[in-house]
Amino acid sequence: MTWFFNDQPLPTNDRLQVTETDDGTSILTIRQAKLADEGVYTARAINAFGETEAHTTLKIDCIKPIINTNLNTALKVTKGETLTLEVVASGTPKPHIVWMRDNDEIVPNDRIQVTKSTGDDDKYILTILNVQPEDEGEYSAMISNVGGSLQSDKCKVIVSKSPMFIVKPTTQKVRQGETAVFVSNVDGYPTPIITWLLNGKLLTAKEGVEMQFDATTDQANLSIQNVDLEQHAGSITCRVENEYGDEEETVQLDILVAPTIIEDLPKQQETVSEQDVTLKLIVRGAPRPSAQWFFKDRPIGSENASVDEAKNEYQLLIKQSTVALSEGTYRVVLKNEVGEVQSTPCVLTVLESV
């Protein structure tokens, strides 16, 4: 017995099988029938006395769905990027697909798009734009036609994002005793852990120091009340981290202090003619004050003026003092962007050497 399909010899394989019974019956079995199997099948028998044949036409009205390419079992996607899930399924008529997240049907919208199979394309695609944490879950496809239904494998979608600054903190200039506030906006998933450091040391919430994070706006704030030059001036670091990475930004806290005289000039000072003498006073201020020295109310050039920064000591060197050129009243005005102060006048007396 020989089988033909549309007048062509029918090849046998795992899907098309021919079996013979003891009574001479020949059986053709077609597994997982396809639309391409539609047509005329002929069975032809030949022996020494002649030949005979029988014809039948196969018409396929329905093929229940099968999945040719299933979903991945797990997928990681970065928050804000695009998620694409694809399943390849065939059947006659073309299957209808419903996408599910956990136990809920997914409803398409401006952000969620469903692409159906068209023509010979058996691909069904779910696209989610601008993925957000709420998109996490187990995704599957319910596939059905009149011949039956089945469900795809489940794909566990994990949303992640390493932390980053949307708005970075900025350097702050604050007057002594006022409140310094640093503001930043961060992004990341899971929600990052936020820490603040002052001059490399971890800040903790205590009297005068507050740290806040608003999960709805992703805004992180640090406020330091009653700032003090000695305690708080320096670098402020905001560090954000989660299991996928970390990032940090360092800025400055500049505390503004008007000049204050800690040790003033003496009211009187004596020196011997032809000897050097140095006038000194200690001044605190931030930024560091500039100094303008005066002699008999006339400005003095800066070539003999100096500052010992470690001691905050301002000095004026008077070289080889003489009665005619050096004796008289000296004073200094110290100034920065938040204020100024004037020293006590110092009367220098030059004694003639014996």
C-alpha positions as CSV (number, residue, x, y, z in Angstrom):
1,M,0.0,0.0,0.0
2,T,1.3,3.4,-1.0
3,W,0.0,6.7,0.3
4,F,-0.1,10.0,-1.7
5,F,-0.8,13.6,-0.8
6,N,-2.2,15.8,-3.5
7,D,-0.9,13.2,-6.1
8,Q,2.6,13.3,-4.6
9,P,4.2,10.4,-2.6
10,L,3.7,11.0,1.1
11,P,6.9,10.9,3.1
12,T,6.6,9.3,6.5
13,N,8.2,10.8,9.7
14,D,7.5,11.2,13.4
15,R,4.4,13.2,12.6
16,L,3.1,11.2,9.6
17,Q,3.0,7.5,10.3
18,V,1.6,4.5,8.3
19,T,0.8,1.2,10.0
20,E,-0.4,-2.1,8.5
21,T,-2.7,-4.6,10.3
22,D,-2.8,-8.3,9.9
23,D,-6.0,-8.1,7.9
24,G,-4.4,-5.9,5.3
25,T,-5.7,-2.6,6.6
26,S,-3.4,0.4,6.1
27,I,-3.8,3.3,8.5
28,L,-2.3,6.8,8.1
29,T,-1.9,8.8,11.3
30,I,-1.2,12.5,11.3
31,R,-0.1,13.9,14.6
32,Q,-0.4,17.6,15.5
33,A,-2.3,18.4,12.3
34,K,-1.6,21.7,10.5
35,L,-3.4,23.7,8.0
36,A,-0.8,22.6,5.5
37,D,-2.1,19.0,5.9
38,E,-5.4,19.9,4.2
39,G,-5.7,18.2,0.8
40,V,-6.5,15.0,-1.0
41,Y,-5.0,11.7,0.4
42,T,-4.8,8.6,-1.8
43,A,-4.2,5.0,-0.8
44,R,-3.1,2.9,-3.8
45,A,-2.8,-0.9,-3.6
46,I,-1.0,-2.9,-6.3
47,N,-0.5,-6.7,-6.9
48,A,0.1,-9.1,-9.8
49,F,-3.5,-9.0,-10.8
50,G,-4.0,-5.3,-10.9
51,E,-4.3,-2.1,-8.8
52,T,-6.9,-0.1,-6.9
53,E,-7.0,3.1,-5.0
54,A,-9.2,5.1,-2.6
55,H,-9.4,8.9,-2.1
56,T,-10.3,11.1,0.8
57,T,-10.2,14.8,1.3
58,L,-9.0,16.2,4.7
59,K,-10.4,19.5,5.7
60,I,-9.1,21.1,9.0
61,D,-11.7,23.2,10.7
62,C,-9.9,23.5,14.1
63,I,-6.5,22.9,15.6
64,K,-6.3,23.5,19.3
65,P,-3.5,25.9,20.3
66,I,0.0,24.8,20.9
67,I,2.9,26.9,22.2
68,N,5.9,26.9,20.0
69,T,8.0,29.3,22.0
70,N,7.2,29.8,25.7
71,L,8.0,32.6,28.1
72,N,11.2,32.8,30.0
73,T,10.8,31.7,33.6
74,A,12.4,34.9,35.0
75,L,13.3,38.3,33.7
76,K,15.0,41.4,35.2
77,V,14.1,44.8,33.9
78,T,15.4,48.2,34.9
79,K,12.9,50.7,36.3
80,G,12.0,53.3,33.6
81,E,13.0,51.0,30.7
82,T,10.7,48.9,28.4
83,L,9.6,45.3,29.2
84,T,8.9,43.0,26.3
85,L,7.3,39.5,26.7
86,E,6.8,37.3,23.7
87,V,5.1,33.9,23.2
88,V,4.8,32.1,19.9
89,A,1.5,30.1,19.6
90,S,-0.3,28.5,16.7
91,G,-3.7,27.0,16.2
92,T,-6.7,27.1,13.9
93,P,-8.4,29.5,14.1
94,K,-5.7,31.8,15.4
95,P,-5.7,31.7,19.2
96,H,-7.0,34.5,21.3
97,I,-4.5,35.5,24.0
98,V,-5.2,37.2,27.4
99,W,-2.1,38.4,29.3
100,M,-2.1,38.0,33.1
101,R,-0.1,39.4,35.9
102,D,-0.4,37.2,38.9
103,N,-4.1,36.5,38.9
104,D,-5.3,39.7,37.2
105,E,-6.0,40.2,33.5
106,I,-3.8,43.0,32.0
107,V,-5.8,45.8,30.4
108,P,-3.9,47.7,27.7
109,N,-3.5,51.4,28.0
110,D,-1.1,54.1,26.9
111,R,1.8,52.4,28.7
112,I,0.8,48.8,28.2
113,Q,0.6,47.5,24.6
114,V,-0.6,44.2,23.3
115,T,0.4,43.0,19.8
116,K,-1.6,40.2,18.2
117,S,-0.6,37.7,15.7
118,T,-1.2,38.7,12.1
119,G,-0.9,36.7,8.8
120,D,1.6,33.9,9.1
121,D,3.2,35.5,12.2
122,D,2.4,33.5,15.3
123,K,4.0,36.0,17.7
124,Y,2.0,37.5,20.6
125,I,3.8,40.4,22.3
126,L,3.2,42.3,25.6
127,T,5.1,45.6,25.8
128,I,5.2,47.7,29.0
129,L,6.8,51.2,28.6
130,N,8.5,53.0,31.5
131,V,8.4,50.0,33.8
132,Q,7.6,50.8,37.4
133,P,7.9,48.8,40.7
134,E,4.2,48.0,40.6
135,D,4.8,46.1,37.3
136,E,6.7,43.3,39.3
137,G,5.0,40.0,39.4
138,E,4.4,36.7,37.6
139,Y,3.3,37.1,34.0
140,S,1.6,34.4,31.8
141,A,-0.5,34.1,28.7
142,M,-3.9,32.4,28.5
143,I,-4.2,31.0,25.0
144,S,-7.5,29.7,23.5
145,N,-9.6,29.0,20.5
146,V,-12.6,26.8,19.9
147,G,-10.4,23.7,19.9
148,G,-9.2,24.2,23.5
149,S,-7.0,26.3,25.7
150,L,-3.8,26.3,27.6
151,Q,-1.6,28.5,29.7
152,S,2.0,29.5,29.0
153,D,4.8,29.2,31.5
154,K,4.9,31.9,34.2
155,C,7.6,34.5,33.9
156,K,8.7,36.2,37.1
157,V,9.5,39.9,36.3
158,I,11.8,41.7,38.8
159,V,12.1,45.4,38.5
160,S,15.4,47.0,39.6
161,K,17.4,50.1,39.3
162,S,20.7,51.2,40.8
163,P,20.5,54.5,42.7
164,M,21.1,57.8,41.0
165,F,20.6,61.5,41.8
166,I,17.8,63.2,39.9
167,V,18.6,66.4,41.8
168,K,22.0,66.7,43.5
169,P,22.5,68.5,46.8
170,T,24.3,71.9,46.4
171,T,26.8,73.8,48.4
172,Q,25.2,76.0,51.1
173,K,26.4,79.2,52.6
174,V,24.7,79.9,56.0
175,R,25.3,82.5,58.7
176,Q,26.5,81.3,62.0
177,G,23.5,80.2,64.2
178,E,21.1,79.8,61.3
179,T,19.8,76.5,59.7
180,A,21.5,74.7,56.8
181,V,19.2,72.7,54.5
182,F,20.4,70.2,51.9
183,V,17.9,68.8,49.4
184,S,18.3,66.0,46.8
185,N,16.0,63.8,44.7
186,V,17.0,60.3,44.1
187,D,15.8,57.3,42.1
188,G,16.4,53.6,42.5
189,Y,14.6,50.4,43.2
190,P,14.3,48.9,45.7
191,T,14.1,52.3,47.5
192,P,17.7,53.3,48.3
193,I,19.1,53.7,51.8
194,I,20.2,57.3,52.2
195,T,23.0,58.3,54.6
196,W,24.5,61.7,55.2
197,L,28.1,62.4,56.3
198,L,29.8,65.5,57.7
199,N,33.6,65.6,57.0
200,G,33.5,61.8,56.3
201,K,31.7,61.0,59.6
202,L,28.2,59.5,59.6
203,L,25.5,61.9,60.7
204,T,22.7,60.6,63.0
205,A,19.4,62.2,63.9
206,K,20.0,64.1,67.1
207,E,19.3,67.5,68.6
208,G,19.6,70.0,65.8
209,V,20.1,67.4,63.0
210,E,17.2,66.1,61.0
211,M,17.1,63.7,58.1
212,Q,13.9,63.1,56.1
213,F,12.9,61.1,53.0
214,D,9.6,61.4,51.2
215,A,8.9,58.2,49.3
216,T,6.1,59.8,47.2
217,T,8.5,62.5,45.8
218,D,11.8,60.6,46.3
219,Q,13.2,63.8,48.1
220,A,15.8,63.5,50.7
221,N,16.5,66.4,53.1
222,L,19.2,67.1,55.7
223,S,18.8,70.1,58.0
224,I,21.3,71.2,60.6
225,Q,20.0,73.8,63.0
226,N,22.1,76.5,64.8
227,V,25.1,75.8,62.6
228,D,28.5,76.5,64.2
229,L,31.8,77.1,62.4
230,E,33.8,74.8,64.6
231,Q,31.3,71.9,64.6
232,H,29.7,71.9,61.2
233,A,31.8,73.6,58.5
234,G,33.3,71.3,55.9
235,S,32.1,68.7,53.4
236,I,28.6,67.2,53.4
237,T,28.2,63.9,51.6
238,C,24.9,62.3,50.5
239,R,25.2,58.6,49.8
240,V,22.5,56.4,48.2
241,E,22.7,52.7,47.9
242,N,20.6,49.5,47.3
243,E,21.5,46.0,46.3
244,Y,22.2,47.0,42.7
245,G,24.7,49.8,43.3
246,D,25.5,53.1,45.1
247,E,26.3,56.7,44.3
248,E,27.4,59.7,46.4
249,E,27.6,63.4,46.0
250,T,29.8,65.7,48.1
251,V,29.2,69.4,48.6
252,Q,30.4,72.1,51.0
253,L,28.8,73.7,54.1
254,D,30.2,77.2,54.3
255,I,29.3,78.9,57.6
256,L,29.5,82.7,57.4
257,V,30.8,84.4,60.5
258,A,31.3,88.2,60.7
259,P,34.8,89.2,61.9
260,T,35.2,89.1,65.7
261,I,38.3,90.3,67.5
262,I,39.5,87.6,70.0
263,E,42.7,89.5,71.1
264,D,42.9,93.2,70.2
265,L,45.8,95.4,69.6
266,P,47.4,96.9,72.7
267,K,46.4,100.5,73.3
268,Q,50.0,101.4,73.8
269,Q,53.2,99.8,72.5
270,E,56.8,101.0,72.8
271,T,59.8,100.1,70.7
272,V,63.4,101.3,70.3
273,S,64.5,103.4,67.3
274,E,65.9,101.4,64.4
275,Q,64.4,98.1,65.7
276,D,61.7,96.1,64.0
277,V,58.4,95.8,65.8
278,T,55.3,93.7,65.0
279,L,51.7,94.6,65.9
280,K,49.4,91.6,66.4
281,L,45.8,90.7,67.0
282,I,43.7,87.6,66.7
283,V,40.5,87.7,64.7
284,R,37.9,85.0,64.0
285,G,35.6,85.0,60.9
286,A,34.5,83.1,57.9
287,P,35.3,83.5,55.2
288,R,38.7,84.6,56.4
289,P,38.5,88.4,56.8
290,S,40.7,90.7,54.7
291,A,42.7,93.3,56.6
292,Q,43.4,96.9,55.8
293,W,45.9,98.6,58.1
294,F,46.0,102.3,58.8
295,F,48.7,104.7,60.1
296,K,47.5,108.0,61.2
297,D,44.2,107.2,59.4
298,R,46.0,106.6,56.1
299,P,45.9,103.2,54.4
300,I,49.1,101.2,54.6
301,G,50.2,98.9,51.7
302,S,50.0,95.1,52.3
303,E,53.6,94.3,51.7
304,N,54.4,94.2,55.4
305,A,51.1,92.7,56.5
306,S,50.6,89.0,57.0
307,V,48.3,86.3,58.5
308,D,49.2,83.3,60.5
309,E,46.2,81.2,59.4
310,A,46.8,78.5,62.0
311,K,46.4,81.0,64.8
312,N,44.1,83.5,63.0
313,E,46.7,86.1,63.9
314,Y,47.0,89.2,61.8
315,Q,50.4,91.0,61.9
316,L,51.9,94.2,60.7
317,L,55.7,94.4,60.6
318,I,57.2,97.8,61.1
319,K,60.8,97.7,60.0
320,Q,63.6,99.8,61.6
321,S,61.1,102.1,63.3
322,T,61.9,105.8,63.7
323,V,60.3,108.6,65.6
324,A,59.7,110.6,62.4
325,L,58.3,107.8,60.2
326,S,56.9,105.2,62.6
327,E,55.6,106.9,65.7
328,G,51.8,107.4,65.8
329,T,48.5,105.7,65.9
330,Y,47.8,102.3,64.1
331,R,44.6,100.5,63.6
332,V,43.2,97.8,61.3
333,V,39.8,97.2,59.7
334,L,38.8,93.5,59.1
335,K,36.1,92.7,56.6
336,N,34.4,89.8,55.0
337,E,31.1,89.3,53.1
338,V,28.9,89.3,56.3
339,G,30.5,92.1,58.3
340,E,33.4,94.1,59.4
341,V,35.1,95.1,62.6
342,Q,37.8,97.7,63.6
343,S,40.6,97.2,66.1
344,T,41.3,99.4,69.0
345,P,43.8,102.1,68.0
346,C,47.3,101.3,69.0
347,V,49.7,104.2,69.8
348,L,53.3,103.3,69.0
349,T,56.0,105.2,70.8
350,V,59.5,105.0,69.4
351,L,62.2,105.5,72.0
352,E,65.6,106.8,71.0
353,S,68.3,104.4,71.7
354,V,70.9,105.4,74.4
